[in-house]
């Protein structure tokens, strides 16, 4: 009996020893960093790490030379760290090591002093846990841009919002064409057309492939004292044969129908997908703002602009919904600016996807948006008829036959 007890004790001791040996290994490979992406924005550089599970981490700065250190407990690196742009204004190099067992250390060599902003995003829409590291540049004073005038008139400013960007790609087509790239391409074409029109000036909410929070897009439009805001998108559904443009304005109550409600939910979730720090964005849909919108007649003006956009887009392609729809889109909540959200077409349709990626069709879309904006502004008495007509005639003469 005594021998049996001793044998059992020995077996338990062996099992316990094996567990002790295995535990550090299990902890060490508990979280795997599967991918690292970098995005360069005007005011910061963002690193996004895809991680297999939640982790504890600590970020801090070191000086002489300037660098940012991120210690991640229980993580293993299984990807490259050199995929950032070589001409990035902030990030010079990224290194890694193990300062102590069970801790992965990332060292980011930076070209200037930065502030650190970090947060962990939960899994959503097929994305895993993501550790976001923002290297925030110091605010620099910029020269004040004088507003152009035609005669005694102030230039009309149109804010162009290229939907999605950076970590938030938006919809994808059958051939993996991403919405964020289409929207930026059309936005830049639209901006060039506006800036070539006397009496008008364009302001882009993003100039490249980087993430911009929805409320920041609104702030940028306000800072530019925009007269109009046009947010550009491309829709997607499971059915490959669906096509056509649609235009949306902000609803004072609720969505005009289920389709508009679902689209608003999808577009408003861009902040969560792209990576907004928790607490960074306040609820924009308060009664005071909506009351102010009605008071200033912005909803009616946005409706008129939306109708003109549908008319012009209908001349170059199919229209999905013949009248504007309405829902609570965060990007449309600037009380003093008539704002619309334009879905150019369905990127999920293979034929329309191929068309959307061509420079020729992007120019046609930009021209349609410009023509609609000019017509609306003339109706409002904001743009001299002679200026608009001369500009239209000039652009027509320049088009290849």
C-alpha positions as CSV (number, residue, x, y, z in Angstrom):
1,X,0.0,0.0,0.0
2,X,2.8,2.4,0.9
3,X,4.6,1.7,-2.4
4,X,1.4,2.5,-4.3
5,X,1.0,5.9,-2.5
6,X,4.6,6.7,-3.2
7,X,4.1,5.8,-6.9
8,X,1.0,8.0,-7.1
9,X,2.8,10.9,-5.4
10,X,5.7,10.5,-7.9
11,X,3.4,10.5,-10.8
12,X,1.6,13.6,-9.6
13,X,4.9,15.3,-9.0
14,X,6.0,14.5,-12.5
15,X,2.8,15.8,-14.0
16,X,3.0,19.0,-12.0
17,X,6.6,19.5,-13.1
18,X,5.6,19.0,-16.8
19,X,2.8,21.6,-16.3
20,X,5.3,24.1,-14.9
21,X,7.6,23.6,-17.8
22,X,4.8,23.9,-20.4
23,X,3.1,27.0,-18.9
24,X,5.8,29.6,-19.9
25,X,5.8,28.2,-23.4
26,X,2.0,28.5,-23.6
27,X,2.1,32.0,-22.3
28,X,4.9,33.0,-24.7
29,X,2.9,31.9,-27.8
30,X,-0.4,33.0,-26.4
31,X,-0.6,36.1,-28.6
32,X,0.8,36.1,-32.2
33,X,1.4,39.3,-34.1
34,X,0.3,38.2,-37.6
35,X,0.6,41.4,-39.5
36,X,1.9,45.0,-39.2
37,X,0.6,47.9,-41.4
38,X,1.7,51.5,-41.4
39,X,-0.3,54.6,-42.6
40,X,1.1,58.1,-43.2
41,X,-1.2,61.0,-42.5
42,X,-0.4,64.7,-42.4
43,X,-0.4,65.0,-38.6
44,X,0.7,61.5,-37.6
45,X,2.0,58.1,-38.6
46,X,-0.1,55.1,-37.6
47,X,1.1,51.5,-36.9
48,X,-1.6,48.7,-36.7
49,X,-0.6,45.3,-35.4
50,X,-3.0,42.3,-36.0
51,X,-2.9,40.2,-32.8
52,X,-4.4,36.8,-32.3
53,X,-5.6,37.6,-28.7
54,X,-5.9,40.4,-26.2
55,X,-2.5,41.5,-24.7
56,X,-1.1,43.7,-22.0
57,X,1.3,46.4,-23.3
58,X,3.1,49.5,-22.4
59,X,4.3,52.4,-24.6
60,X,6.8,55.1,-23.7
61,X,9.4,57.5,-25.3
62,X,13.1,57.6,-25.1
63,X,15.4,60.4,-26.1
64,X,18.9,60.8,-27.5
65,X,18.1,59.6,-30.1
66,X,14.3,60.0,-30.3
67,X,12.4,56.7,-30.3
68,X,9.2,55.1,-29.2
69,X,9.2,51.8,-27.3
70,X,6.3,49.4,-27.0
71,X,6.5,46.4,-24.7
72,X,4.0,43.6,-25.3
73,X,3.7,40.8,-22.8
74,X,3.3,37.2,-24.0
75,X,3.6,38.1,-27.7
76,X,5.5,36.5,-30.6
77,X,6.2,38.4,-33.8
78,X,5.4,36.5,-37.0
79,X,5.5,39.3,-39.6
80,X,7.7,41.9,-41.1
81,X,8.1,45.4,-39.7
82,X,9.6,47.2,-42.7
83,X,6.4,47.8,-44.7
84,X,6.2,51.5,-43.9
85,X,7.0,54.2,-46.6
86,X,10.7,54.9,-46.7
87,X,10.0,58.6,-47.0
88,X,7.7,58.7,-44.0
89,X,8.2,62.0,-42.3
90,X,8.0,60.5,-38.8
91,X,9.1,56.9,-38.8
92,X,12.7,56.1,-39.7
93,X,13.1,52.4,-38.6
94,X,11.4,49.7,-36.6
95,X,13.4,47.1,-34.5
96,X,12.4,44.4,-32.1
97,X,13.9,42.4,-29.3
98,X,13.3,40.7,-25.9
99,X,14.3,42.8,-22.9
100,X,13.2,40.0,-20.6
101,X,11.5,36.5,-21.0
102,X,7.9,36.7,-22.1
103,X,8.0,40.3,-23.4
104,X,8.3,41.5,-27.0
105,X,9.8,44.9,-27.4
106,X,9.2,47.1,-30.5
107,X,11.5,50.1,-31.0
108,X,10.4,52.8,-33.4
109,X,13.1,55.2,-34.4
110,X,11.5,58.6,-35.2
111,X,12.8,61.6,-37.0
112,X,11.3,64.2,-34.6
113,X,9.7,64.4,-31.2
114,X,6.2,62.8,-31.1
115,X,3.4,62.2,-28.8
116,X,2.2,58.6,-28.4
117,X,-1.5,57.5,-28.6
118,X,-2.2,53.8,-28.3
119,X,-5.4,51.7,-28.0
120,X,-6.5,48.1,-28.5
121,X,-9.4,47.5,-30.9
122,X,-11.6,44.5,-30.4
123,X,-12.3,42.0,-33.3
124,X,-15.0,43.1,-35.7
125,X,-16.0,42.7,-39.4
126,X,-13.5,39.8,-39.8
127,X,-10.6,41.7,-38.3
128,X,-8.7,40.4,-35.2
129,X,-7.6,42.3,-32.2
130,X,-5.5,45.3,-33.4
131,X,-3.0,47.3,-31.4
132,X,-3.0,50.8,-32.8
133,X,0.1,53.0,-32.2
134,X,-0.2,56.6,-33.4
135,X,2.9,58.7,-33.5
136,X,1.5,62.2,-33.3
137,X,3.5,65.1,-34.8
138,X,3.8,68.5,-33.1
139,X,1.3,71.1,-34.3
140,X,3.1,73.5,-36.6
141,X,2.0,76.9,-37.5
142,X,1.0,77.2,-41.1
143,X,0.6,80.2,-43.3
144,X,-2.9,81.5,-43.5
145,X,-4.4,80.8,-46.9
146,X,-6.2,83.8,-48.3
147,X,-9.6,83.0,-49.8
148,X,-9.7,83.7,-53.5
149,X,-12.1,86.2,-54.8
150,X,-13.7,86.9,-58.2
151,X,-14.4,90.6,-58.4
152,X,-16.0,91.4,-55.0
153,X,-17.2,87.8,-54.4
154,X,-15.7,85.3,-52.1
155,X,-14.8,81.9,-53.6
156,X,-17.3,79.1,-53.2
157,X,-15.6,76.4,-51.1
158,X,-16.6,72.7,-51.7
159,X,-15.4,70.2,-49.2
160,X,-14.8,66.8,-50.9
161,X,-14.8,63.8,-48.5
162,X,-13.2,60.7,-50.0
163,X,-14.9,57.9,-48.0
164,X,-12.9,55.4,-45.9
165,X,-9.1,55.2,-46.1
166,X,-6.1,53.6,-44.4
167,X,-7.1,50.8,-42.0
168,X,-10.7,51.2,-43.2
169,X,-10.8,50.0,-46.8
170,X,-14.6,50.2,-47.3
171,X,-16.2,47.8,-49.7
172,X,-14.3,45.5,-52.0
173,X,-15.1,44.4,-55.6
174,X,-14.9,41.0,-57.1
175,X,-11.5,41.8,-58.4
176,X,-10.4,43.2,-55.0
177,X,-10.7,46.8,-56.0
178,X,-11.1,48.8,-52.8
179,X,-13.7,51.5,-52.2
180,X,-11.2,53.7,-50.5
181,X,-9.0,53.9,-53.6
182,X,-11.9,54.6,-56.0
183,X,-13.3,57.4,-53.7
184,X,-9.9,59.1,-53.4
185,X,-9.3,58.9,-57.2
186,X,-12.7,60.5,-58.0
187,X,-12.3,63.1,-55.2
188,X,-9.0,64.2,-56.6
189,X,-10.5,64.5,-60.1
190,X,-13.4,66.5,-58.7
191,X,-11.0,68.8,-56.8
192,X,-9.0,69.5,-60.0
193,X,-12.2,70.3,-61.8
194,X,-13.4,72.7,-59.1
195,X,-10.1,74.5,-58.8
196,X,-10.1,75.0,-62.6
197,X,-13.5,76.8,-62.2
198,X,-13.3,80.6,-61.6
199,X,-14.9,81.5,-58.3
200,X,-14.7,78.0,-56.8
201,X,-12.1,76.2,-54.5
202,X,-11.9,72.6,-53.4
203,X,-10.8,71.2,-50.0
204,X,-10.2,67.5,-49.5
205,X,-10.8,65.8,-46.1
206,X,-8.0,63.4,-47.0
207,X,-5.2,63.5,-49.6
208,X,-3.9,60.0,-49.3
209,X,-4.5,56.5,-48.0
210,X,-4.9,57.1,-44.3
211,X,-7.7,57.0,-41.8
212,X,-9.7,60.1,-40.9
213,X,-12.4,59.9,-38.2
214,X,-15.9,60.9,-39.3
215,X,-16.2,63.9,-36.9
216,X,-12.8,65.1,-38.0
217,X,-14.0,65.1,-41.6
218,X,-16.8,67.4,-40.4
219,X,-14.3,69.6,-38.5
220,X,-12.1,69.9,-41.5
221,X,-15.0,71.1,-43.6
222,X,-16.0,73.6,-41.0
223,X,-12.4,74.9,-40.6
224,X,-12.3,75.5,-44.4
225,X,-15.6,77.4,-44.1
226,X,-17.1,75.1,-46.8
227,X,-20.2,76.1,-48.6
228,X,-21.0,72.5,-49.5
229,X,-19.8,69.0,-48.4
230,X,-20.0,66.1,-50.8
231,X,-19.0,62.7,-49.3
232,X,-18.0,60.1,-52.0
233,X,-18.6,56.4,-51.6
234,X,-19.2,53.2,-53.6
235,X,-21.8,50.7,-52.5
236,X,-21.7,46.9,-52.3
237,X,-24.2,44.1,-51.9
238,X,-24.1,40.3,-52.3
239,X,-26.0,40.3,-55.6
240,X,-23.4,40.9,-58.4
241,X,-25.9,42.3,-60.9
242,X,-27.0,45.3,-58.9
243,X,-25.9,48.7,-60.2
244,X,-26.6,52.4,-60.0
245,X,-25.9,55.6,-58.1
246,X,-27.8,56.9,-55.1
247,X,-27.6,60.0,-53.0
248,X,-28.3,60.5,-49.3
249,X,-28.9,63.4,-47.0
250,X,-29.1,63.7,-43.2
251,X,-32.5,62.7,-41.7
252,X,-34.0,64.9,-39.0
253,X,-35.9,61.9,-37.5
254,X,-34.8,58.5,-38.8
255,X,-33.9,56.7,-41.9
256,X,-36.3,57.0,-44.9
257,X,-36.3,53.2,-45.2
258,X,-34.5,50.0,-44.2
259,X,-31.9,50.4,-47.0
260,X,-30.9,53.9,-45.9
261,X,-30.7,52.8,-42.3
262,X,-28.4,49.8,-43.1
263,X,-26.2,52.0,-45.2
264,X,-25.9,54.6,-42.5
265,X,-25.0,51.9,-39.9
266,X,-22.3,50.6,-42.3
267,X,-20.8,54.0,-43.0
268,X,-21.0,55.2,-39.4
269,X,-19.1,52.1,-38.3
270,X,-16.1,53.3,-40.3
271,X,-14.7,54.8,-37.1
272,X,-14.7,51.5,-35.3
273,X,-13.2,49.7,-38.3
274,X,-10.5,52.3,-39.0
275,X,-9.5,52.8,-35.4
276,X,-10.9,55.7,-33.4
277,X,-9.6,55.9,-29.8
278,X,-12.4,55.1,-27.4
279,X,-14.1,58.3,-26.2
280,X,-12.6,60.3,-29.1
281,X,-15.9,60.8,-30.9
282,X,-18.9,62.2,-29.2
283,X,-22.5,61.4,-30.2
284,X,-23.2,63.9,-33.1
285,X,-26.9,63.1,-33.3
286,X,-28.3,65.4,-30.5
287,X,-31.6,67.2,-30.8
288,X,-29.9,70.6,-30.7
289,X,-27.9,69.9,-33.9
290,X,-30.9,68.5,-35.7
291,X,-33.0,71.5,-34.7
292,X,-30.3,73.8,-35.9
293,X,-30.2,72.0,-39.2
294,X,-33.9,72.6,-39.7
295,X,-33.6,76.2,-38.5
296,X,-30.8,77.0,-41.0
297,X,-32.6,75.3,-43.9
298,X,-29.6,73.1,-44.6
299,X,-31.7,70.0,-45.0
300,X,-33.8,71.6,-47.7
301,X,-30.6,72.8,-49.5
302,X,-29.0,69.4,-49.2
303,X,-32.1,67.9,-50.8
304,X,-31.9,70.2,-53.7
305,X,-28.2,69.5,-54.2
306,X,-28.9,65.7,-54.0
307,X,-31.6,66.0,-56.7
308,X,-29.2,67.8,-59.0
309,X,-26.5,65.2,-58.4
310,X,-28.9,62.4,-59.3
311,X,-29.9,64.2,-62.5
312,X,-26.2,64.7,-63.6
313,X,-25.1,61.1,-62.7
314,X,-28.2,59.8,-64.5
315,X,-26.7,61.1,-67.8
316,X,-23.6,59.0,-67.5
317,X,-24.8,55.8,-65.9
318,X,-27.6,53.9,-64.1
319,X,-29.4,55.3,-61.1
320,X,-30.4,52.9,-58.3
321,X,-32.8,55.2,-56.5
322,X,-34.5,58.1,-58.4
323,X,-35.0,60.3,-55.4
324,X,-32.6,61.1,-52.5
325,X,-32.8,58.9,-49.4
326,X,-32.3,60.0,-45.8
327,X,-30.5,58.6,-42.8
328,X,-28.4,59.6,-39.8
329,X,-24.9,59.8,-41.3
330,X,-22.3,61.2,-38.9
331,X,-20.3,62.7,-41.8
332,X,-23.3,64.9,-42.8
333,X,-23.9,66.6,-39.4
334,X,-22.3,70.0,-40.1
335,X,-25.3,72.2,-39.2
336,X,-24.3,75.1,-41.4
337,X,-23.1,73.2,-44.5
338,X,-25.5,71.6,-47.0
339,X,-24.1,68.0,-47.0
340,X,-24.8,64.9,-49.1
341,X,-23.4,61.4,-49.3
342,X,-23.0,60.0,-52.9
343,X,-22.8,56.3,-53.7
344,X,-21.3,56.4,-57.2
345,X,-22.2,52.9,-58.1
346,X,-22.0,49.3,-56.9
347,X,-18.4,48.2,-56.7
348,X,-19.7,44.6,-56.1
349,X,-20.9,44.5,-59.7
350,X,-17.9,43.3,-61.9
351,X,-18.8,45.4,-64.9
352,X,-19.3,48.6,-62.8
353,X,-16.2,47.8,-60.8
354,X,-14.1,47.7,-64.0
355,X,-15.6,51.0,-65.1
356,X,-15.1,52.7,-61.7
357,X,-11.3,52.0,-61.8
358,X,-10.8,53.7,-65.2
359,X,-9.5,57.2,-65.3
360,X,-12.0,58.2,-68.1
361,X,-15.1,57.2,-66.0
362,X,-13.7,58.8,-62.9
363,X,-13.4,62.1,-64.8
364,X,-17.0,61.8,-66.0
365,X,-18.2,61.2,-62.5
366,X,-16.2,64.3,-61.3
367,X,-17.6,66.4,-64.1
368,X,-21.2,65.3,-63.2
369,X,-20.6,66.3,-59.5
370,X,-19.2,69.6,-60.6
371,X,-22.1,70.3,-63.0
372,X,-24.6,69.5,-60.2
373,X,-22.8,71.7,-57.7
374,X,-22.8,74.6,-60.2
375,X,-26.4,74.2,-61.0
376,X,-27.3,74.1,-57.3
377,X,-25.2,77.2,-56.5
378,X,-26.8,79.1,-59.4
379,X,-30.3,78.2,-58.0
380,X,-29.2,79.6,-54.7
381,X,-27.8,82.8,-56.2
382,X,-24.3,81.9,-54.9
383,X,-22.6,81.6,-58.3
384,X,-22.8,84.2,-61.1
385,X,-24.5,82.7,-64.1
386,X,-22.0,84.1,-66.5
387,X,-19.1,82.6,-64.6
388,X,-20.6,79.2,-64.4
389,X,-21.7,79.2,-68.1
390,X,-18.3,80.4,-69.3
391,X,-16.5,77.8,-67.3
392,X,-18.8,75.1,-68.6
393,X,-18.2,76.2,-72.2
394,X,-14.5,76.3,-71.6
395,X,-14.4,72.8,-70.2
396,X,-16.6,71.5,-73.1
397,X,-14.2,73.0,-75.6
398,X,-11.3,71.3,-73.9
399,X,-12.9,67.8,-73.9
400,X,-11.6,65.5,-76.6
401,X,-14.1,64.8,-79.4
